[in-house]
Amino acid sequence: MTDAITRLSSLERLWLCEAVRLREEQAGPLDDGEANRRASAAGGELAQRIERRALLLAERDGLLDGLRHWQQGARLAALVLLVLAAGGGAGLAFAALGDGLRPVNVFWALGSLLGLHLLSLAGWLLGLRFAGGGALGRLWLWLSGKLARDARIAQLAPALLLVLERRRLGRWALGLLVHGLWLLALLAAAVLLLALLATRRYDFVWETSILASDTFISLTQALGALPALLGFALPDPEMIRASGDSALASEAARRAWSGWLLGVLVVYGLLPRLVLCLLCVWRWHHGRARLRLDLELPAYRLLRERLQPSSERLGVLDQAPARLSEPLGGVPSAAGSGALLVAVELDPSRPWPPVLPAGVANAGILDSREQRQRLLDQLSRFPAERLLIACDPRRSPDRGTLALLGELAHSAASTRIWLLPPPPGEVLDRARLGDWHAALAGLGLSWSDRAPLNWLESGHD
């Protein structure tokens, strides 16, 4: 596999497996002949083979690049939400204290600072039983897709959620995002609140028309009990009662109410979000290490016989050509061993093979589907270092032949095409020869109209 695939984390590998599965469910089976061969040749358990197949298909079809684009979009979306959260937190502080020209109603200020936070927190706790994540999590997923701007990522967000829900990790991953954003917002509110209280003079008051003053005294002291344990100020009952009549102009009253407001924000706002962030991080790492492919899914059960058939035999179907003895798992870029000559659909009247140098193996002429499959399976286990493919340019370069050339080229470190000369007295069709040249250029394969036997033997022309 390429370096881009080997650098993937275990979660990204499972993510791509699920994306490929969803894509096949929606659009039908993919052309996976080569990927199946290479996955089977690599060996291992069924889950490893399914994963390798999916990663090869993802790289071939651009889904791997789509994953990178989605991740870039996700990071950009998270940055946008972080900026909005910090700005929203600052807005909460301004809304709570006002312009300083009028007394601050302490309970209106408290509602401005913690009201939406408590509603969001209650919604997330209720959502733990269902989907989790909340509106902010769904907003982040939607914004990630919009910012990625890649048509290949349609299955990536649903695939990620399906993978995470196997261990119920979706709620913890999105919960970490939600609590992290709220933690930033409340931290920005606390910092700005402290800055405003330090640089402006605010008077505090509470008001009611139907409740008794003792109710506000009890509520204020109950809310301030925990912050007081951390050293925040708590107004005494007389000060609370007096603040209900009019704003107290004393410095002690301003300090007491300011400390009480900050303490309640920290204890009932910042600390719960911090604890929940740490809980989500712990559950995320604990569950992520246990993520596995669900081999009971119908799509994966169908792949079992193709990737790990019950009648699978060990070893090579046919005897390997000379010097092709080092199994490299069919990696195209690997430095294979040995040199191999193979011909594709030659006229039976043409003498074949030519005299070959020592150390060059002859794989014969590929005429039938069975012969092609047998050679591809053999090369997937024992890649060639140099592969020379002889073709008759009198035949049209049809899609089947070109697909075979591409698959054979993936089984060798270096591949060349030998366009055979016509028999004596026969002239090649220049238009058809031009079609061959264009088709081979499209495949990225070099060609020659003379036998490159020196290259085949030594690797040098």
Summary of the structure (lengths in Angstrom):
residues: 461
radius of gyration: 35.1
end to end distance: 29.0
largest distance: 118.7
contacts: 1433
relative contact order: 0.09
helix: 60%
strand: 8%
